[in-house]
Amino acid sequence: MPGSEYFGPEERKEVNDVLDTGVHFRFNHDEQRKGVWKSKEFEQELCKFNKVTYAHAVSSGSTAVITALAAVGIGAGDEVIVPPFTYIATIEAVLSVGALPVFADIDDTLCLAPDAVEKALTPRTKAVCLVQMCGATARMDEIVAVCEKHNLILVEDSAQAMGASYKGKFAGTIGKVGCYSFDFFKIITCGEGGAIVTNDEQVYRNADMYSDHGHDHIGSNRGMENHPVLGYNFRIGEMNSALGLAQIRKIDKMLSVQKANKRRLKETAAKFPQITFRHLPDGEAGDSATFLCFFMPTEENAKQLIEEMNKQGVNQITGIQYWWVNMYHYIKNWEHFRNLKSIAKLPIHAFGAPQDYNNLPIERSDDLMRRLVTLQIKLAWTDETLTELCRRFENALKIVLG
Ligand SMILES: *Cc1c(COP(=O)(O)O)cnc(C)c1O
């Protein structure tokens, strides 16, 4: 939980500014707010950090993905290519705009494989919702080439990847629109919050309207303007933006500490030639380093390593993820989704599922996920803690791999 490890007087100060004026709404109340516009300021900082023209903050990463899809015109019956390894919010977002998720394999980047995207195309495919899983990007040149070749809109769900980059561009700023999450577990946190970023003015305008009941926000009095389109309330509040503002000012430091801590853990794992690491298409420089991700030679080895790390107490120092079984981020563990269980009828029930979600051709993903082990990188570790973590990790690896 990186950002949340760094709460301090800076967050308190920003939040107090809001409490002092009492204006929690991001619009209007010009006099009472005495110049305090935390959401606007947060958006400006998001643009500056990500080197992008427009940012619009919303209530969560989930509503950011919904807003992004809607803002680029994805709607009922459109097929959207998604990865089977993501937080399920990506899939929920596709369903909520009435579109149909089509799954394609991931590769050793832990993100969508470019060749698999191409294989999953149908005449109804309108977009690719690429997830930069565990804080680093896909093979972006190839993904962008496939999208351009087939006239697909590239939406980046960079909820977990703010600060990751590819050839000098930040995750979220490579496709038509990108999305970030600022929930409690992400690299910077607003408590709850999210944002979309784009260089396309119309996409930004659409997102701004869609996430506030279709208000066009033209003119000074929000509430009395025009409503050119339908929308929802996905607004962020000033308190959440205040937290985000304090946090984004610390992101460079967080990234550098994370990278240094990850390097030490990776060096430990690299002593074992049987281990292969998650492929980083832009090298270590492009990794936000929220996780160390590596593949064990076999599923058996991965399971043994998890057990051994628990015995050695690695789990007392950091989070261990074996996503294949113990986490909620792979389609194998989404029984409710695979069988499209919902409280009420969804558009996908009317259209029909585009694939048999219980029998997807994703053997490549299954093989990777069976062998994938990740360790969470924390910011607050002291040098002693990290040394002890590396010692325990190495012991576990020695027992399993010899
Ligand atoms: C966390 C996450 C989301 C959703 O973000 P929330 O702020 O929790 O709604 C969406 N996509 C991915 C890949 C995520 O990791």
The ligand as an SDF file (V2000), in Angstrom:
LIG
                    3D

 15 15  0  0  0  0  0  0  0  0999 V2000
   -8.1480   -0.9600   -8.5390 C   0  0  0  0  0  0  0  0  0  0  0  0
   -8.4580   -1.2030   -9.9600 C   0  0  0  0  0  0  0  0  0  0  0  0
   -9.6110   -0.6980  -10.5720 C   0  0  0  0  0  0  0  0  0  0  0  0
  -10.7110   -0.0430   -9.8110 C   0  0  0  0  0  0  0  0  0  0  0  0
  -10.3220    1.0170   -9.0280 O   0  0  0  0  0  0  0  0  0  0  0  0
  -11.2130    1.4520   -7.7700 P   0  0  0  0  0  0  0  0  0  0  0  0
  -10.6920    2.8060   -7.4470 O   0  0  0  0  0  0  0  0  0  0  0  0
  -10.9540    0.4670   -6.6870 O   0  0  0  0  0  0  0  0  0  0  0  0
  -12.6320    1.4680   -8.1960 O   0  0  0  0  0  0  0  0  0  0  0  0
   -9.7790   -0.8950  -11.9310 C   0  0  0  0  0  0  0  0  0  0  0  0
   -8.8820   -1.5690  -12.6580 N   0  0  0  0  0  0  0  0  0  0  0  0
   -7.7720   -2.0900  -12.1100 C   0  0  0  0  0  0  0  0  0  0  0  0
   -6.7840   -2.8120  -12.9730 C   0  0  0  0  0  0  0  0  0  0  0  0
   -7.5310   -1.9500  -10.7340 C   0  0  0  0  0  0  0  0  0  0  0  0
   -6.4430   -2.4930  -10.1940 O   0  0  0  0  0  0  0  0  0  0  0  0
  1  2  1  0
  2  3  1  0
  2 14  2  0
  3  4  1  0
  3 10  2  0
  4  5  1  0
  5  6  1  0
  6  7  2  0
  6  8  1  0
  6  9  1  0
 10 11  1  0
 11 12  2  0
 12 13  1  0
 12 14  1  0
 14 15  1  0
M  END
$$$$
